[in-house]
Amino acid sequence: MSNTIVVGAQWGDEGKGKIVDYLTENTDVVVRAAGGNNAGHTVINGGQKYILHLIPSGILWEGKTCVIGNGVVMDPLGLLEEMAKLRAQGVKITSENLLISETCHLVMPYHKGLDKAREAKRGAKKIGTTGRGIGPAYADKVERGGLRAVLLTQPEILESELRERIIMHNETLRAAGVDEVPLEETVVEILAAAAVLAPHITNTAVYCHEAIKAGKSLLFEGAQGTYLDIDHGTYPFVTSSNTTSGGACTGSGVPPRMIDKVVAVGKAYTTRVGSGPFVTENEDIGDMLHNMGREYGATTGRARRCGWLDAVLVRYAVMINGADELAITNLDGLDGLDTVQICTAYKLRGKIIHYPPSTVADLEACEPIYETHQGWKMDLSQIKNFADLPDLAKAYLKRVEELTGARISLLGIGPSREQTLVA
């Protein structure tokens, strides 16, 4: 059985949840290794929509084990809310099919206040965070002042540590003019959450290794995308974790030599949420997609910024992640267009470049160099086999392969599980 990492090749929202859901059928364990509930995966199955934030999409399949790894920052209250919503939709969640790393860090209510205070202080230079406290939680982790999930199994220690941190962080919130976190109420809420979540807490690194030794296959579910990676993304307009394939290893405890394949997921066009440079952004494309009811964030509901497919970004993402294959989603979003464009290179101060520059200033100065393709002008959503795609759509996809250096293995032509074609 193979172990596969699924990563986003753009700024997130590429449809990774759908691809992970599709691949889970032939997988035993689905692992989330980075990020927090600032990410959102939407999966449509049997006409029902499921929105997941912390819980891996594998939870929608019977007989699969889902793991929240050590690289995740986990909001206990947010997780309980997510579990309740999924259970209301008939999803089974137990301490057997959802495991939480004892060393993943916790997002506390004061982290959300700190997040909002820091964004407000940035003013016009704000990052565009979700306000879920992810950055401050990772900051506490790096500064060695965070709380780990294992404390959910040690309520007396948890209460003592929590009280100390609430008092300390409330001083900062007070100085920033942000509402303080109510001490007693928060302690009661977190301890109640701990009692519910404690049975799920375990050493997930050991679990993953034992699963591999037993011949089981692991699927690592990426959160966000390559260009939100803290090291390789469009810094500072990034998230606070490593969202590339290397992060799946450090965030789970599974070493690189045990990984067999990396699948990079990208839309047939490009989107991003929040601030930051976007070379191929196109208002007309955004209006078209929004009018179709597409491209609104699963976590925030914010309208996403939209533009033509940027092959420069995807090419670099394929390289950074060591992607063997591409999964292209939302090809049907381009069905009605007479012509479709692909950005093949950038022009930066008169020079042609084929990889994204490392600074925001340079990226903002880049001009897209486009290649125009004839549109297929037909509804793709009902096609059942890749071979039945119109020739013009096949030509577009073939060119994407040539420009990015990766083979397209899966194609999304609609939101449901059944609208996934194998190339």
N, C-alpha and C positions, 0 to 999 in steps of 0.2 A: 504494500500500500504506500502511496506517495504522500509527502507532506508539502503543502502548497501555501504560499503567502499571496494574499490579494491586497494590492495597494492602489491608491488613486494616482493617476498620472497628471492631474491638473490641480485645481484648488479645492478639491473635495466635491461632494455632491455629484459624483460621476455615475452613481448607480451601483456602488459596490455591494450594497445590501442585497440587491436583486441577484447579482452575480454570485455572491456567497451563498444565498439561498438556493440557487440553482446547483451549485457545486456540492452543497451539503448532502444531497441524496446519496452520494458515493463517498461520504466522509463519516468518521466516527466521532471526532472531537472538533469543536469550533472554538477558537481562542481569540479573545480580544486582548491586545497587548499594549495599547497606548491610548492617550486621550481620556476624556471624561464624558459627561452627559451634555457637553457642548456639541457633540456629533449626533447625527440623526440618520437612521437608515429606514427607508420606507419599502415595505414588501407587500405586494398584492397577491393573494392566493385565494382561489375559490371565490373571487368577487369581494373578498374582505380585505381592508387595508390595515396593516399592522405598522406602527411607528415605534422603532426601538432606539434607545439612546445609549444605555450601558450594556444591556443584555445582548449577546451575540445572536444574529439572526437564526442560528441553528436551533434556537429554542422552539421554532415553529415546526420542527420535525420530530416525530416520535423516535425514541431510542437513541437520540444523540446527546452527548454531554457538552455543555457550554462552560467555558472558563473565562473568568475575568482575571487577567494576569497581573503580575507585579508592576508592570509599567503603566497601568491605568491609575487615574485618581478618581476615587469612587465617592459619590455623594450618597450617604446612607438613606437620607430622607427621599431624595430623588429616585433612588433605586426601588424603595418600597412603593412609591407612587407608580412607577413603571410596571412593577410586578402586579400591582392591583389592577391596572388597566388591561394588561395582557390576560390575566386570569378571568376578567370580566368578558373577554372575547373567547374564552374557552381554552386558553393555552395552559398547559400543565407545567408548573414550576415547583421543583422540590430541591432538597439538599442533595439529591442524587444526580439531577441533570443540570444544576447550576452551582458551580464551584467558584469561590472567590479567594484570590491569593491573600495569604495572611500578611504579606509584605507590601500590598498595594496601599497607597496613601489615601487618606480620607479628605473629602471636601467638606468643610464645616460652614455653617451659616455666616461666620465672620469673613470667610474668604470671598463670599459674594459681595459683601459690603466693601471690602478692599478693592475688588475688581471694579465696581462702579465708581469708587472714589478716584482710582487711578485713571480711568477712562475720562472722567470729568476734568481731571487736572490736565490731561493732554490737549483738551480743547479741539482745535481744528486738526490736530495731528493724531487724533484718536485712532486706535487700531481697528475698532469695529468688533470687539469681543461680544460674546453672547451674554456676558454678565453672570455666568454660572460659577465663577470663582475658580476656574481652572488654572489660570496663570498664577495667582497667589498660592494655590495649593502646591503647584510644582515648585514655586519659589521657597515655600516652607520646607519642602522635601530636600532641595539642594542646600538650603541653609541649615539642614539637620535639625529643624524644629517642628517637623510634621508629626501627625498621628497616623499610625499604621492600622490596617484592618484587624490585626491580631488582637488589638485592644478591645474590639467588640466582644471578645470572649473573656475579657478581664474587666468587668464593669467597675470594680472599685478603683483600679488604676486609671481606667478611662475617665471616670468622673473627676478624679483629682487633676489629671492632666488637662482635661477640657476646661475646668473652672479657671485654672491658671492662664490658659491661652485666651479665653474669652475676656478676662479682666485686662490682659495685656493688649489685645487687639482693639478692645473698646476705646482705649486711650487714643489710638491712632484714628479710629472712626470718628471719635468726638472732635478731634483736632481738624479733621477733614470736613466736618459739617454733615456727616452721613449718620443715619440712624444707627444707634448702638444695638448690639445683639442682646436680647433679654436673657440674663444669666440663668435664672432658675428654670424658666420655660424651655430654654434650649437644652439644658442638662437633662430634663425629664424626657424631651423628645428623642434625643440621641440615645439615651439609655434604653428607651422603649424599642427603638430601631435595632439596637445592638442585640436585644433579646431575640428578635425575629431573625436577624441575619447570622447570628453566631453559628448555627448548624451548617452554614454554607462555607465557613472559613476553613481553609486547609492549605497545605503546602502544595500549590498547584504546579510548581516546577517538578517536584517529585512525581506528581500524578502524570504530567505530560511525558516524562521519560519512561515511566512504567507502561504507559499506553503504547508508546513507540516500540518498546521491547516486546510487548504482547502482539505486535503486528497490526496495531490500529493506525489509521491515517488521521493526520491533523490538518485543519484548515485555519490559517491565521487571517482573521478579519481586520482589514485596515480601517482606520478612522481618519477622516479628513483626507488630504492629498499631499503629493510630493511638494507642492509649492507653498504648503503651510508648515513644512518641516522646520524646526527651530534652527537647524544647521544649513539645510539646502534650499529653503524656501525664500520668498521675497521679503526677507527680513527688513524692518521689524514687523511687517504685516503678516505675521505667522501665528501659529499656535505655540504651545509651550512644551511640546514633546517631539520625539522623532517619529514622524509618520511614514518614513520610507521603510524599505524591507529590513534594513538592519535593526530598526526599532522593534520588529516582531521577535527578534532573537533576544535582545536585551530585556524586552518587556515580558518575556515568558520564561526565560531560562533554558530555552531550547537552542543549542548551538548551530551555527551556519552549516556545518557538515551534515546535519540531519534534515536540511531543507532540500527538496527535490525540484521544486519549480516555483517561479514567481510569475503571477499574472497581473499585469497593469491594466487598470480600467480607465477608459476615457470616453467622454461624450463625443458624438459626431460633430459637435460644436464646442464652444468653451463657455464656462460660467465661473463666477466667483461671487462671494458674499463679503461685505465689509469693504474697508478702504484698501488702497494699494494700487500699484501699476497694473495695467491690463492692456497690452499692446493691440489686441484685435477687437476690443470692445466696440460694439456697433448698436446704436440706439434702435435702428429699424429691426434688427434681429431680436433685440430684447422686447420690443413692442409686439412683434409677431408671436413670440413664444408666450409672453404673459397673456395675450389675448386668447391663446389656446388653453389657458389655465395651467400652463407649465411654469416651472422654475420659480417656485416659492419654497423657502427653507422648511425642512421637516421639523427643525428645532425651534426656530424663531418666527417662521411665517414671513420673513422678509423676502421681498422680490430680489432675485439674483440678478447681478449684472451679466450680460450675455454678449457673445461675439462669435466670429468665425472660428473654425478649428485652427488652433495654433500648433502646427507640427514641430516648431522649434522647441516649444515646451515639452511636448510629448516625447520627442527624440531624446532630449536630455533626461527626462524621467525614466525612459527605458534603460538608458545607460546607468544612471545612479542606482536604480533598483535591481539591475541585472535581470530585467524582465525577459522571460522566454516567450511570452505570448501577450497579446492585447485582447481585451474584451471591449468592444465598442458598443455603447448604449445610445438610445434616443435617436437612432438614424431616422426614424419616422418623423421626428421634429422638423426635418428638412424636406418633407414630401411635396409641399406645394410650391417650391421655388423653381423659377426658370433657370437660374444659375446658382452654383454653390462655389464658395471660395475657400481656399486653404492657404494659410500663411506658411510659406516655405522657408523664409529667411527674414532677418531684420536688416534695416539700414540704420546705422548708428554714426551720426556725424559724417556721412558720406561713405562710410565703410560697410561692406556687406559682411554680416556675421551669421553663424549657423547655430550658435548656442546662446542662451540668455546670459546677459552680463550679471555680475554679482551685486551691483549696487542699485538701489531703487532709482537714484537720479539717472543712471545710464539707461535703465529699463524704461523709465518714463520718456526718455529722449529717443527711444527706438521707433522706427516707422515700419509697419508690416509690408512685406513684399508678398503679393498675392498671386495665386495661380487660379484661374477660373475654370470650372467644370460645368458641363451641361447638367441641369437637374433632371431627375427621372419622372417627376410630375405624375406620380400615382401613389395610391395608398398602400403602404407596405405592411400594415398592421395585421393583415389576415394571412400573410405568407407563412407556410409551414416548413419549408426547406430552404436552406441557403442557396441551393442551385437554382431555385425559382425566382430569385431576385432579378429585377431588370438589369440589363447589361450596363446601363449608365450608373446604377448604384454599385454594381460590382467594380466598375472602373474607378469610382471614387474610393472605395475601400482598398483596392489594389494600390492606388497611389499613396494612401495613408501608410500601408505596409512599407512601401519603398522609401518614404520620407522618414519613417520612425525606426526602421530596422528591426521590427518585430512582426511576427505572424499574427494575424487576427484569427482567434480560435472560437470566439463567441460573439454573437451580435444580438443586441436588444432592439426590437421593433415595436415596443409597447411596454407598459408597466407590469403586466402579469407574468407569472412564472412560465406560462406556456408560450409567451411571446419572446422566447430566447432561442436563437438558431445556432446550431453547431456548424462552424465553417469547415 
